[in-house]
Amino acid sequence: MSEPTLGVVAVGNALVDVISHTTEEFLAEQKKDFDMEKGAMTLIDEYRATELYSFMGPGIETSGGSAANTMAGLASFGGKGALIAKVAEDKLGEVFQHDIRSLGLQFDTQPLAVGPATGSCLILVTPDAERTMNTYLGASSELSPNDIDKELIASAQVTYLEGYLFDREQAKQAFSVAAEAAHNAGHRVALTLSDPFCVDRHRHDFLGLVENHVDILFANEDEIKSLYMQESFDDAKSAVSDNCEIAVLTRGEKGALVVSKGKETFVESEKVEKVVDTTGAGDQLAAGFLYGFTEGMDLEKSLRLGVMAAAEVISHMGPRPEASYADFLKKAA
């Protein structure tokens, strides 16, 4: 086993998020003409991205991507990490690289010189704070096994894989290469399922990944039920306990739990005065848990940090922390 110098290396999409408030009526209108599902992520092409962007009201633009958001949260706790993700040699790509590095995170993936532009995610937030995502993967979809730095992977306690990236065959191959490099170094592999519709599209491959390569699985209630095709959360929870070392399962306002070695650890959700935007809740819960886990904290304390981080991010617009997560460490203790 090699001695790790980083807590987490993440492999995921590099996207610039555009977040705007909208109405239920606008979503219903868009759904009639386009394959847009409230509360889920829909893949779109560059033409549709340009069109939808023109319809959106005022909003905020920020570097995003699920795994990148998690790494931003990890850095806010004080953790050390790196990101493997693909941007293009364009203005948005430069902005994304600068944002990641400014957080103290390592980002050395070679930008794409020829091909699609840096990806974007157009996020519509309805009055109930639910987010509906429309993603143009762009250069992110070009991530390949050649982009996986095996030495970097071997330097981290945990390699964290973003399920959204699973929509391209070469990304699946990249996951396999990353998982193999992590295990060869004697370290763990974590996976976030990302979205129930993503699970529906790739259930067979996800099951194989979880059973053969994943040590830590992150999923919400809908995602874990989709993975094991169960109507009951309890039945899905029982299924996953047989397939990976640690499963971190979230249930929104019902709290979150860790299932490991036949035991369950439950943490209640934090009270939030007003839920503004649920974008990034799962990403930040993963950030808190991974920080605690890689710092040697027990499962309960690690999960509590994750729940605190999730509560902070849903109290404002945007998927990344506005408060310092390091302030949560004394509270969790």
Secondary structure, DSSP 8 states (H G I E B T S, - for coil): ----SEEEEEE---EEEEEEE--HHHHHHHHHHS---TTSEEE--HHHHHHHHHH--SEEEEEE-HHHHHHHHHHHHT--EEEE---BSSHHHHHHHHHHHHTT-EE----BSSSS-EEEEEEEE-TT--EEEEEEEEGGGG--GGG--HHHHHTEEEEEEEGGGGGSHHHHHHHHHHHHHHHHTT-EEEEE---HHHHHHTHHHHHHHHHHT-SEEEEEHHHHHHHTT-SSHHHHHHHHHTT-SEEEEE-GGG-EEEEETTEEEEE-----S-----TTHHHHHHHHHHHHHHTT--HHHHHHHHHHHHHHHTTSSSSS-SS-GGGHHHHH-
